[in-house]
Amino acid sequence: MTRTIETPVLIVGAGPIGLGLALDLGMRGTECTLIELTDGVIVQPKIGLMAVRTMEIFRRWGIADEVRGAGFPRDYKLSMVFCTSLAGHLLDRDDYPSLDDMETPPWSTEKKQRCPQIWLNPIMQAAVEKQPSVSLHLRWKLESFEQFETHVLAQVTDLNNGEKVQIRAHYMVGCDGVGSTVRNALGIDMQGNPKLSYSISILVRLPGLLQAIDKGEAERYLFVGPEGTWGNWTVIDGKDLWRMTILGTEEKLDIANLDPAAWIRRGLGRDDIPFEVLSILPWRRSELIAEHFADQRVILAGDAAHTMSPTGGMGMNTGMGDAFDLGWKLNAILQGWADPALLDSYEAERKPVAARNAAFSTHNWNAWRSVQNCANILDETEDGAQLRTEIGAGLKAATKVDWASWGLQMGYRYDGSPICVPDNSTATPDDYDSYVPSARPGGRAPHAWLSDGRSTLDLFGHGFVLLQFPAAQSNDIVALQVAALKQGVPLSVVSIEDSAIAKLYEQPLVLVRPDGHVAWRGSHVDNAELVINTVRGAVCT
C-alpha cells in the first residue's frame, strides 16, 4: 500500500531557492515538505555572488553572519581583469576593494558577499533542518502530479529504497531548475532567446596560482584572443578553487572531443603550472521567461520560471526574491487571513522583475564581447600594443555597470501590483546603476538606523507593520487596526519619532508587507477596510 504524506506545501527542488522558500515558510510556522532528486552535494558550484538584497533576506532568515563567515577571504580584492591569459598581456583592469575594505552602502545594512554554492547550500540546508515544521527528503524523485480543486496529489519515488510515496499538498512549488519537471508537466512555455551562447565550465584546483602570475587578485579575469572574448577565469573560494568558462558555439564546444587541459593551459598562458580538473559542465546561456508563473495550485520559482545569463550575477538573486515574495503569501492563505487570490499577485509582481533582470544580464553579456577586430591582439608591435589598450579600455567601460548595478539589485518595485495601493506619487528613476530609496507603494521600504541600533528592515517580516510618524492621526491608526482585526490580518504598529526617517518615508502612515515592501501610505485613511482587503488579496482582479 502506497504511503501518503499530507503537507500544506510541497516544494520540489532543494537548491538555494527551494531551501530559501522552505526556510521562510518554516520560520513562519507553516509546515512544508521539501524533496530533492540528488543527494544535495554540489559538484560544480554555479553560484558565488550574494547581492545586497539577498543578504538582507538572509539577515531576515538569520543566516547572514554564517554566509559572511563561510570562508571566503575578506581581504581578497574583487577586481576585474581583462587580459589575453593569466600570464599574457594585460589589457586593462577595473580595481574593486576586498569585502573588508568595501563600504556598506548607506541605504542598507548589508554589502555584497562572495559565498560559493559549495558553502551556501550546506548553510541553508542546516538552517532548514532546524525548522521543526519542515521535512527535507534527499534523493526523492517527483514522478507525476495531478491537480484537484482543493489539493495537488504528487507521486514520488524514494530513490534510497525504491519506495513509492504519495504526497497530498494544498500547494506545490517547482524550484527544480532550468529543465523543470514541474513546468514541463504543466505545459508552460518559456519565451525569449534560448541560445545566447554555449559554454563549458571547468572546475579546477590550483593552489598557489596567484603567486605564479603577475595579474594580482581579481574576482574574474576575462580572456580576449584573436577571435575576441573566448573565456574567463573566476575565483571560487579565494584560495585553491577556480572556475574556467569557455565561450563559443555548440560545434566548438563539443564535449565529446573537448580537451579541458588544453583550454586551461591556454587560460593560464603557461604550460608549467600543475592543476587538477575536478568537474566539467556544459551549459547554454539563455534569456527565457515562463509564460506563466503559476497554474492553479502549482507555482514556479527561480530558474524554473526564468533563466538569464550569469553576467551580473542576478540569476539566483532574482530567484531568492521569488522565494521571499511567495513565502508570506502562501503562509497568509494557509493561515486563513488572506484570500486565495493573493497568489495572483505573485506573477504580477515577479514576472516583470525577472524580465527586467534577464534583459540586463543579456546586456551585460553583449558588453563582454569586444566590438573591435581582435585579430592582431597578440602582435608584439606598436600597433598590437595600441590595439590591446583600445580593447581593454572598451571592455572596462562596457562592463562597469555589471559590478555596480545597485538600481537593478535594490530598485525593483511592484508597480501595478493588485495588492499595493498606489498613491499617485512620482516614481524614482528605474536605472540599473543607481538606487534611490523610496517608500512609494510597491517599493522596498527604505533602511534607516533606529535609536535602539536596529534597522527599519528589522521591523518587517512576521506580519504587516504600520509605521506611525509624528503627524499621524490616532483615529486613522485605530481604523486600520480594527479593519485588520476584523479579517484576522496580523498588524503591529511601530511609532518612529525620528524626523529624518519621517522625511525618508514621506507620509505619516506607512503600511509595510511581511516581505518589506510598502503596501500603502498616506496622511489619512479614507477607507481602512478597502486598504486591508486590498493588501490581503481580497480585491485582486
C-alpha positions in Angstrom: 0.0 0.0 0.0 1.4 3.4 -1.0 2.3 5.7 1.9 0.6 9.1 1.8 2.1 12.2 3.2 -0.2 15.2 4.0 1.5 18.6 3.8 0.3 22.2 3.3 3.2 23.0 0.8 5.3 20.6 -1.3 8.5 22.1 -2.6 10.2 20.3 -5.5 14.0 21.1 -5.6 16.3 21.8 -2.7 18.7 24.2 -4.4 19.1 27.7 -2.9 15.6 28.8 -4.0 13.8 25.7 -2.7 15.8 25.9 0.5 15.0 29.6 0.9 11.3 29.1 0.4 11.3 26.2 2.9 13.2 28.3 5.4 10.9 31.3 5.0 7.8 29.0 5.5 9.4 27.2 8.4 10.2 30.5 10.2 6.6 31.4 9.8 5.5 28.1 11.3 4.0 26.8 8.1 4.5 23.1 7.5 6.1 22.1 4.2 7.8 19.1 2.6 10.9 19.7 0.5 12.1 17.0 -1.9 15.4 16.9 -3.9 16.3 14.5 -6.7 20.0 14.4 -5.8 21.9 13.8 -2.5 22.4 17.6 -2.1 26.1 17.5 -2.7 27.3 20.4 -5.0 29.9 19.2 -7.5 30.0 22.2 -9.8 29.2 25.4 -7.9 27.3 27.7 -10.2 26.6 30.4 -7.7 29.1 32.7 -6.0 27.8 36.2 -5.6 25.2 37.2 -2.9 23.7 40.5 -3.9 22.9 43.2 -1.3 19.1 42.4 -1.3 19.8 38.7 -1.0 22.0 39.5 2.1 19.1 41.5 3.5 16.9 38.5 3.0 19.5 36.3 4.7 19.5 38.8 7.6 15.8 38.2 8.0 16.3 34.4 8.0 19.2 34.7 10.5 21.9 33.2 8.2 23.7 36.4 7.1 26.5 36.0 9.6 27.1 32.4 8.6 27.3 33.4 4.9 29.7 36.2 5.7 31.9 33.8 7.7 31.7 30.8 5.4 35.4 31.1 4.5 35.9 33.5 1.5 39.0 35.6 2.4 37.8 39.0 3.5 41.0 40.7 2.3 40.8 39.3 -1.2 40.5 42.1 -3.8 37.4 41.7 -6.1 38.8 43.4 -9.2 38.0 42.7 -12.8 41.0 42.0 -15.1 41.0 42.0 -18.9 43.9 40.0 -20.4 44.9 37.6 -23.2 45.7 35.0 -20.5 46.8 34.9 -16.9 50.4 35.0 -17.9 49.8 37.0 -21.1 49.2 40.6 -22.0 47.2 42.8 -19.5 44.6 44.8 -21.5 43.2 46.7 -18.5 41.8 46.3 -15.0 38.9 47.6 -13.0 40.0 47.7 -9.4 37.5 46.9 -6.7 38.1 46.5 -3.0 38.0 43.4 -0.8 35.0 42.6 1.3 36.6 44.2 4.3 37.5 47.4 2.5 34.2 47.6 0.7 31.9 50.2 2.2 28.4 49.2 3.3 26.1 51.4 1.2 24.2 54.0 3.2 20.8 52.6 2.1 21.3 49.1 3.5 22.6 47.1 6.5 24.5 44.8 4.2 27.0 44.7 1.4 27.5 42.1 -1.3 29.2 38.8 -0.3 31.0 36.0 -2.1 29.9 32.6 -0.9 30.2 29.7 -3.4 27.4 27.3 -3.6 29.5 24.5 -2.1 29.3 26.5 1.1 25.9 28.2 0.6 23.8 25.1 0.2 25.0 23.4 3.4 24.4 26.6 5.4 20.9 26.9 4.1 20.2 23.2 4.4 21.3 23.2 8.1 19.0 26.2 8.8 16.1 24.4 7.1 16.8 21.2 9.1 16.4 23.3 12.3 12.9 24.2 11.4 10.5 21.6 13.1 7.8 22.4 10.6 9.9 21.5 7.5 10.6 17.9 6.3 13.5 17.5 3.9 13.9 14.4 1.8 17.0 13.9 -0.4 17.0 11.5 -3.4 13.2 11.7 -3.7 12.1 11.9 -7.4 8.9 13.6 -8.5 7.3 11.2 -11.0 4.0 12.9 -11.7 1.2 15.0 -10.2 -2.4 15.9 -10.6 -4.3 19.0 -9.6 -7.7 18.9 -8.0 -10.0 21.7 -6.7 -8.7 21.5 -3.2 -5.2 20.0 -3.5 -2.3 18.6 -5.5 -1.5 14.9 -5.5 2.1 14.1 -6.3 3.6 10.7 -7.0 7.2 10.4 -5.7 9.8 7.7 -5.6 12.3 7.4 -2.7 15.5 6.5 -4.6 17.1 5.4 -1.4 15.0 2.3 -1.1 12.6 2.3 -4.2 9.5 3.1 -2.1 6.6 4.8 -3.8 5.2 7.7 -1.9 2.1 9.8 -2.5 2.2 13.5 -1.3 -1.0 15.4 -0.9 -0.5 19.2 -0.7 -2.6 22.3 -0.7 0.1 23.9 -2.9 3.1 22.7 -4.8 6.1 24.9 -5.8 8.5 23.9 -8.6 12.0 25.1 -7.7 13.6 22.4 -9.9 15.7 24.5 -12.2 16.1 25.2 -15.9 14.8 21.8 -17.1 11.9 21.9 -14.5 9.9 18.7 -14.4 7.1 20.7 -12.8 7.0 23.4 -15.5 7.2 20.8 -18.3 4.3 18.8 -16.8 2.2 21.9 -16.7 2.9 22.6 -20.4 4.1 26.1 -19.7 6.3 27.5 -22.5 9.4 29.6 -22.0 9.6 32.7 -24.0 12.7 34.6 -25.2 16.1 33.6 -26.5 17.1 30.0 -25.7 20.6 30.2 -27.3 22.6 33.3 -26.4 25.7 31.2 -26.5 27.2 27.9 -25.4 29.7 27.5 -22.6 31.6 24.9 -20.7 32.6 25.4 -17.1 35.7 23.6 -15.8 36.2 23.4 -12.0 40.0 23.5 -11.3 42.1 23.0 -8.2 45.2 25.1 -8.5 47.0 26.0 -5.2 49.3 29.0 -5.3 48.1 30.3 -8.6 48.3 34.0 -7.7 52.0 33.6 -6.7 52.7 32.2 -10.2 51.1 35.0 -12.2 51.5 38.8 -12.3 47.9 39.9 -12.7 47.1 40.2 -9.0 43.9 39.2 -7.2 40.6 39.5 -9.1 37.1 38.2 -8.9 37.2 37.5 -12.6 39.8 37.5 -15.4 38.2 38.0 -18.9 40.2 36.4 -21.7 40.4 38.0 -25.2 42.2 36.3 -28.1 42.4 36.9 -31.9 38.8 35.6 -32.2 37.5 38.0 -29.5 36.4 37.2 -26.0 36.8 33.5 -25.6 36.6 32.7 -21.9 37.0 33.8 -18.3 38.6 32.6 -15.1 36.6 33.1 -11.9 37.6 32.9 -8.2 35.6 30.3 -6.2 37.0 30.0 -2.7 39.7 32.7 -2.8 42.3 30.1 -2.4 42.7 26.9 -4.4 39.4 26.5 -6.4 38.8 28.3 -9.7 36.3 28.0 -12.5 37.3 28.4 -16.1 34.5 29.1 -18.5 34.9 28.6 -22.3 32.6 30.6 -24.6 31.7 29.6 -28.1 29.3 27.7 -30.3 27.7 24.3 -29.9 30.1 22.9 -32.5 33.2 24.5 -31.0 32.4 23.1 -27.5 31.6 19.5 -28.5 32.0 17.9 -25.1 32.9 14.5 -26.6 36.0 16.0 -28.2 36.9 18.6 -25.6 40.5 18.7 -24.3 40.0 20.6 -21.0 43.7 20.6 -20.1 44.5 22.4 -23.4 41.9 25.1 -22.6 43.2 25.5 -19.1 46.8 25.9 -20.3 45.5 28.5 -22.8 43.9 30.4 -20.0 47.0 30.1 -17.8 49.2 31.2 -20.7 51.9 28.8 -19.4 52.5 25.0 -19.6 54.4 24.6 -16.4 51.7 25.2 -13.8 50.2 22.0 -12.4 46.4 21.8 -11.9 43.7 19.3 -11.3 40.4 19.2 -13.2 37.6 18.4 -10.7 34.5 18.6 -12.9 33.2 19.7 -16.4 29.8 21.2 -17.0 28.4 22.1 -20.5 25.6 24.7 -20.4 23.7 27.1 -22.5 23.3 30.8 -21.9 19.7 31.9 -22.4 17.2 34.7 -21.7 13.9 32.9 -21.0 10.8 33.8 -19.0 8.0 31.4 -18.3 4.7 32.3 -20.0 3.0 31.9 -16.6 4.5 31.6 -13.1 1.6 29.6 -11.7 -1.2 27.2 -12.8 -4.0 26.9 -10.2 -2.3 25.3 -7.1 1.2 24.8 -8.7 3.7 27.6 -8.8 7.1 28.1 -10.3 10.1 29.9 -8.8 13.8 30.5 -9.6 15.3 29.0 -12.7 12.1 27.0 -13.3 10.4 30.4 -14.0 13.2 32.4 -15.6 16.7 31.9 -16.9 19.3 34.6 -17.6 23.0 35.0 -18.4 25.1 34.8 -15.3 26.8 38.1 -16.3 25.8 40.4 -13.5 25.1 37.6 -11.1 21.3 38.1 -11.0 20.0 34.5 -11.6 20.0 33.1 -8.1 19.4 36.6 -6.6 16.3 37.0 -8.7 15.1 33.6 -7.6 15.7 34.4 -3.9 13.3 37.4 -4.4 10.7 34.9 -5.7 11.0 32.8 -2.6 10.7 35.9 -0.3 7.7 37.2 -2.2 6.0 33.8 -2.2 6.6 32.6 1.4 4.5 35.1 3.2 1.7 34.8 0.7 1.4 31.0 1.0 1.6 31.4 4.8 -1.1 34.0 4.8 -3.5 31.9 2.7 -2.9 28.8 4.7 -3.4 30.7 8.0 -6.8 31.9 6.6 -6.3 35.7 6.8 -5.6 36.2 3.1 -7.8 35.4 0.2 -6.5 32.7 -2.1 -6.5 35.3 -4.9 -3.4 36.8 -3.1 -1.4 34.3 -5.2 -2.4 36.1 -8.3 -0.1 38.9 -7.2 2.9 36.6 -7.4 3.2 36.5 -11.1 2.0 40.1 -11.4 4.9 41.2 -9.2 7.7 38.8 -10.0 7.4 38.3 -13.8 8.3 41.9 -14.7 11.3 41.8 -12.3 12.5 38.6 -13.9 12.1 40.0 -17.4 13.9 43.2 -16.3 16.8 41.3 -14.7 17.2 38.9 -17.6 17.3 41.7 -20.2 20.0 43.4 -18.1 22.0 40.2 -17.9 21.9 39.8 -21.7 23.0 43.4 -22.0 26.0 42.6 -19.8 26.8 39.5 -21.8 26.8 41.5 -25.0 29.2 44.0 -23.3 31.6 41.2 -22.6 32.4 40.8 -26.3 34.8 43.3 -27.9 33.3 45.2 -30.8 36.7 45.6 -32.3 38.6 43.3 -34.6 40.9 41.4 -32.3 42.9 39.5 -35.0 46.2 41.3 -34.2 45.8 41.4 -30.4 48.8 39.2 -29.8 51.1 41.0 -32.1 54.3 42.2 -30.4 54.3 45.5 -32.3 53.3 49.1 -31.5 50.0 48.5 -33.4 49.4 45.4 -31.4 50.0 47.3 -28.1 47.7 50.1 -29.2 45.0 47.6 -30.1 45.3 45.9 -26.7 45.0 49.3 -25.0 41.9 50.2 -27.0 40.2 46.8 -26.5 40.9 46.9 -22.7 39.5 50.4 -22.3 36.4 49.5 -24.3 35.7 46.4 -22.3 36.3 48.2 -19.0 33.8 50.9 -19.9 31.3 48.5 -21.3 31.3 46.1 -18.3 31.4 48.7 -15.4 27.7 48.6 -14.7 28.0 44.8 -14.3 29.8 45.3 -11.0 27.8 48.3 -9.6 24.2 47.6 -10.6 22.6 49.0 -7.4 19.4 50.0 -9.1 19.0 46.5 -10.6 19.6 44.8 -7.3 17.6 47.1 -5.0 15.4 49.3 -7.1 12.9 46.8 -8.4 9.3 47.6 -7.3 5.9 46.2 -7.8 4.3 48.9 -9.8 0.8 47.9 -10.8 0.6 45.1 -8.2 -3.0 44.3 -7.3 -2.1 44.2 -3.6 -0.4 47.6 -3.4 -2.4 50.8 -3.2 -0.9 53.5 -5.5 -0.6 57.0 -4.1 0.0 58.8 -7.4 3.4 59.9 -6.4 6.2 60.3 -8.9 8.3 57.2 -9.3 12.1 57.3 -8.7 14.2 56.6 -11.8 14.5 52.9 -12.7 18.2 53.0 -13.5 20.4 49.9 -13.5 23.3 51.6 -11.9 21.8 53.8 -9.2 19.3 53.3 -6.4 17.2 56.0 -4.8 15.4 54.7 -1.7 11.7 55.4 -1.7 8.7 54.4 0.4 6.4 54.7 -2.6 3.9 51.8 -2.6 5.3 48.7 -4.3 9.0 49.5 -3.5 11.2 48.2 -0.8 10.7 50.1 2.5 13.9 52.1 3.0 16.6 51.2 5.5 17.3 53.7 8.3 19.0 53.1 11.7 16.7 53.4 14.7 17.7 54.8 18.1 18.0 51.3 19.6 20.6 50.2 17.0 18.2 48.2 14.8 17.4 48.9 11.2 13.9 49.7 10.0 14.4 46.5 7.9 14.5 44.5 11.2 10.9 45.6 12.0 9.5 43.7 9.0 8.9 40.0 8.4 6.2 38.5 10.6 3.0 40.3 9.7 2.1 43.7 8.4 3.7 46.7 10.1 2.1 50.1 10.3 4.8 52.7 10.7 3.5 55.7 12.6 5.3 59.0 12.3 4.6 62.2 14.5 2.0 63.7 12.1 -0.2 60.6 12.1 -3.8 60.8 13.4 -4.8 58.3 16.1 -8.2 57.7 14.5 -6.6 56.6 11.3 -4.4 54.1 13.2 -7.4 52.7 15.0 -9.4 52.4 11.8 -6.6 50.3 10.2 -6.2 48.2 13.4 -9.9 47.5 13.5 -10.1 46.6 9.8 -7.1 44.2 10.2 -8.5 42.6 13.3 -11.8 42.0 11.5 -10.1 40.0 8.8 -7.5 38.3 11.1 -4.6 40.1 9.4 -1.6 40.3 11.8 -0.8 44.0 12.2 1.6 45.7 14.6 2.1 49.5 15.0 5.5 50.9 15.4 6.0 54.6 16.3 9.0 56.4 15.0 9.8 59.8 16.3 13.0 60.5 14.2 12.3 63.4 11.8 14.9 62.2 9.3 13.2 58.8 9.0 9.8 60.5 8.7 11.2 62.6 5.8 12.6 59.5 4.1 9.2 57.7 4.3 7.4 61.0 3.3 3.9 60.1 4.8 2.9 59.9 8.4 1.4 56.4 8.0 3.2 53.7 6.0 1.9 50.1 5.8 4.7 47.6 5.1 4.1 44.0 4.0 5.8 40.9 5.6 8.4 40.9 2.8 9.4 44.5 3.5 7.7 46.1 0.5 5.4 49.1 1.0 1.7 48.2 0.6 0.1 51.6 1.3 1.0 55.0 2.7 -0.9 58.2 3.3 -1.6 61.1 5.6 -5.1 59.8 6.4 -7.3 56.8 5.7 -10.5 57.2 3.7 -11.5 53.5 3.7 -9.5 51.3 6.1 -11.4 48.2 5.2 -10.6 48.6 1.5 -6.9 49.1 2.3 -6.8 45.9 4.4 -8.8 43.9 1.9 -6.6 45.1 -1.0 -3.3 44.1 0.7 -4.6 40.7 1.7 -5.7 39.9 -1.8 -9.4 40.1 -1.3 -9.9 42.6 -4.2 -7.4 41.1 -6.7 -8.8 41.2 -10.2 
